[in-house]
């Protein structure tokens, strides 16, 4: 039996197990750094297969499949945290298949599916030990939504000398069952806008005796919009999502502060840095013009996250081997996603692929946006994701290479 047929047959055989894993993890619905039951469930699966594992603070896990033969080391990663939000009992068309058992916790981004697919890939590859060489590391990352687990997990991986990495994300922006392994930026970088204009409070009847930061903030927003139209490079999009503008509490009191918050999203890190520089210039000059001063949150210019970028050579390999294994038409291209991802830090260290697995099928109830109470997906796609993950790893670790 050839490699492709073997992996597909194993994925078919383990499909009930993969679906059961998804439903259990969905029911746990544990938020970042609190994935205690999910953590223990993963350890149970590793023990059952006789695979050694390493527990990484706070709840991340690395499960190791060492073939005992020299070869490359491939890391497969899944995030496993839920969101602190309520789940709608129905998806777009009716009752959902499984429900969270944790009030205020909901797998509204698909991480339950990611965990289940990686557990499925672990089953598939564990049964192929004689045909592989090198090592597979099955990495379960806590707290992706808050970036709370990635640093400790990457630190723990340093001793393994990872050669390639892979992650797959369920995606409501791609048709159900399709897989995208496009090269280049796949998810956006991000920077936060968090600043406060400080004026001088006073009575609403005498604005001339006060310094009203409200007008300063409004002028800043208008100036920023004009600057983005004229100073951000054509073809290098930076989205500006201003989400809060807070000042004052009473109609006859001029407040002394106006706070503005939001985010920039981009696929070019240098252009993102440029957007922050523009923001500082405009805020400083607008404050001076209105007789105010501006204070920036300490982290605003210190922490700027780059985009999640798939290595072109790895994408070429993934496209070739998945094109050979999966039904014709399964591979598809799609536009980058404007959300952010902690896997960007993996891809800054190791060449690899960040793949999308489509779940959009509105007529069947699936395709609500991520982080939405009606978010849901068909469990039929999970075996495809598990097979794709296993096939990517197997290509680098084939004993006959």
N, C-alpha and C positions, 0 to 999 in steps of 0.2 A: 504494500500500500504506500503510495507516494505521500510526501509530507502534507500537501494541501488536503488531500482526501482524509488523512489521518486526523488532522486538526479539526476539520469540519465535522467528522463523525464523532469525535470526542465532545465537541461543543453541543452537538445534538443530544448526545447521551447525558451530558451534565446540565442540560437546560432546566429540568425541574429543580435541581439543586441551586442553580444560579438564581432562579425566580424566588425560591424559598429564602435564600440569603437576602435578597432585596427586600422582601416583605418583613423579615425580622428586623433589619436595620432601619427600615422605614418606620416600624412601630416604635423603636427605641427613640428616634428623633432627638439626639443629644447635641447641644450646641458646642461651640469651640471650647477646647480644653476641658470638656466635661464628658467626653465620649467613653464613659466607663464601661457600660454594657457592650457597646460596639467593640471596644478594645478587647474585652474578655472573649467575645464571640470570635474575633479573628484569631486569638491565641488558641481557642478550642479547635479551629480548623487546622492550624499549623500542627498542633499536637497530634491530631488524628492522622495526618499525613506523615508524621515522624520528621517534620522539618524543624531545624533549629530557628530560633527567633531572638531578636533583640528588642527590648522595650525602651523607647526613647521618650524623654519628657516632652509634654506631659502624658499624652496617651497615644502617641504615634508608635508604629510597630514596623520592624524590618524582618521579613521572613526570608530565609536563605535556602536556595536550592543549588547545592554544589555537586556537580557531576563527578568530581574527583579527577577530571581530565583537564589539562591546561587549555585555556581559551579566554575569550573576552568575558567581561562582566557587563550585564545589561540590567538596568534598573527600570522596573515598571511601577508606576505610581498611581494611587487613587486617593482622593480626599474623602473624608468620611463624616464631616460635621453637618448638622442641620442648621436651620435658621430659627431665630427667636421670633416666630410669627405664627399666627393661627392658620390652620389648614381648612379649606372649604371642603365640605363633605362630598361635593360633586365637582367633576371636571367640566369641560365645556358642553358636554351633552348629557351627563347623568352621573350616577354614583361611581366613585372611584373604586379600584380593585382592593386597595388596602388603606388603612387609616392610621395616623399617628396615635400612639397611646400616651403621649406626653403633652399635657396642656401647654400651649404656648410654644411648642416645638414642632417643626415641620420641615421635611426634606423638600424644600421648594426650589432647589437648584439641581437636583439629580445626583447628589453625592451618594445616596443609597444605591443607585444604579452603578455608579463608579466602583464602589466597594464590592458589590456583587460580581461585576465583570472581572475584577482583578482576582477575586476568590475563584471564579471560574477558570481564569487563565492559569492560576496556581494548580488547579486540579489537572488541567490538560497537560501542562508542561511536566508536572510530577510523574505522569505516566509515560513520558518520552525520554526518561533519563538516559537510557542506553544509546539514544540517537543524537545526544547533545554533548557538547564539551563546554567547559567554562562554568559560569555562575549566573544564576538569575536572582535578583533581589526584588522581592515583592514588598513595596513600600506603601504603607497606609499612613497618610498624613492627616494629623488633627488640625483643626482650626484654619482651614484655607480662607474662610470668609473674613477672618480677622488677621491673617498672616501670623498667627500665634505659634504655629508649629514648624514652619519651614526651616527656620534657622537651626534649630536643634537637630532636625532630621538630616539636613545637609552636612552638619558637623559630624554626625554619626556615620555618614557615608564616606567620609574622607579616607578612612582606612581601607576601603574596598577598591579604590582606583577604578571607578565606573568608566566604561568606554562608550556606552550608548544609553539613552533614556527614552521613555515613552510615557505619555498620558493620553487618555481619551475622555472627552467631555460630551455628555448628552447635550443636544443643541436644538432649541425650538425654532431657530432660524433656518433649518435645513430639513428637507422632506424626510419623512420617516423611512428608516432603513438605509439611507445614503451615508457614505463616509467620505469626509474630506481630509486629505493629508497634504494640502497645499503648502508650499514652502513660504518662508518669509514671515512677516508679522501676522499673527492669528488672533491675538487679543491685545487690547490697548494698554498703553502705559497711562499712568495717572499722577496728577499732582493736586494738592488741596489748596483752595483759596480760603484763608481764615485770617481776617484782619478787622480792626476796630478803629473807626475815626473818633477822635476825642475832641469835643468842643467845650462849651460852657453853658450849663443849664440856666434857665431863667423863666420868667412868667411869659405865657403866650401872648399877653397884650403888648409886650415890649421886646420884640425880636431883636431890636437894635442894641439892646443891652446884653444880649446873649450871643453865643456862637453856636448856631444850629447845625449839628452834624448830619441831620437828615438830608439837607440840601447838598452837603458835601458828598454823602454816599450816593445820592441820585446822580450827581454830576459825574462821579467816578464811574458808575455803571454805564452811563452814556458814552463817556470818553473811551472806556474799555471796548465797547462794541465797535466804535469807529476805528480804533486801533486794530482790532482783529480783522476788520474788512480790508485794511490797507497795509498791514505789516506782517501778517502770517503768510508764509510762502505759498504761492499757488500750487495746488497739487499735494500739499502736506497739511491735511486737515488737523486742526486742533479744536475740539468741541468745548464750548464754555457752558457749563451747567451751574448757573447761580441759583441756589435753592433757598437761601434765607437772607432776609434783610430786616433786622430787628432794631427798633429804636422807639423809645417813649412808651408811656402807659396811660397818659391822661391828655385830654384835648386842650387843656390850658397850661400845660407844663412842657417847656422845651427841654428835651433830655440832653444829657452831656455826652452820650456815646451812641454810635450807630455801628452795629456789627453786621458783617457780610460774610457769607460762607458759600462754598460750592466746590466744584472740581473741574479740572481740565482733563480731557482724554485725547490720546494721540498715538500714532504708530511710528513716529520718529522722535527719539529721545532728545536730540538737539533742538528740535522745534518745540518740544515741550518745555525745555529749559528756557528757550527764548520767550515763550509765552509768560513764564513766571517773571522774567526780567522786565518785560513790557508792563506787567501788572504792577511791579514795584515802582517803576518810573511814573506811571500814571497816578498811582495812589499818592506818592510823595508830592507830586506837583499839584494834584487836585487839593490835597490837604492844605498846602501852603496858600493856594489861591483863596480858600475859604477861611483862612485863619485857624485851621484845625491842625492837629497832628495825628499821625497814624501809627498804630502798633500792630505788629505781625505776630501771630502765634510762633513760638520758637521752632516748631517742626515744619513750618510752611516752605522754607527754602532748603531744609536739610534732607527731607525725605521725599524723593521723587522717583516713582517706580517706572522702569522701562517697559516696553511692550514684550509680549510673549512671542518669541521668534523661532519658528521651525527651521532647522538646518537644511539647506537645499539638497545636499548629498543624501541625507537620511530620508528626506521626503521622496527623493527619486527611488530609493530602495523600497520604501513602503508602498509607493504607487505600483511598482513593478510586481512585488510579491502578492499584494492584496488583489491586484488586477487579475493575477493568475488564479487565485483561490476563490474569490467571491464571484457571484453571478454577474454577468455583463450588465453594466449600468449602475452598479452599486457605488463605484467611485464617482465623486462629483466635486466640482469646485464651488466655493462659496466665498462671499465677502468676509473680511475680518469682522470680529465681534468687538463692540466697543466697551465691554466689561473688562475688568482686570483679573489677573490670575497669578497666584504665587508660583506656579510652575515656570514663570519667566526666570526665576533665580536658578532653577535647575538647568535651563537651556543656556544660561550665561556661563555655566561651568562645563556642561557635557553636551556633545552633539546629540540631537534627538528630534522627536516629532511630538507635536501637540495636535491630536486629531479631533475632529468633530464627528459625532454620530447623530444623524438627524432623527428627530422625534415628531416633526410637524405633520399632523393628520387631523385637522379640525373637525371633519365630519365624524371621526371616531371619538372625539373628545379630547384629543391631544394637540398641544401647540400653544397653550396659554404661555405668556412670557415667564421667564425665570423670575423668582422672588415674587410670585403672584399666588394668591391663595388657591387658584384653580390649576396651577401647574401640575401636569401629570404626563406620563408617557406609557406607551405600550411595552409590556415586558417582553414582547416578541423580538425586540431589537437587541436584548442583552446578550444572547448567544453569539450574535454577530460581533459585538464589541469584544467579548471574551476571546473569540477565535482570532480577531484581528490583532489583539494584544499579544496572544501566544505566537502568532505567525511572525510578527515583527521580531520578537525575541529569538525565535527559532532560526530565523535567517542568519543572524550573526553568530549563532552557536551551533549550527549544523555540524555534526561530526565529520561529514564528508567534505567540508570546505577546506 
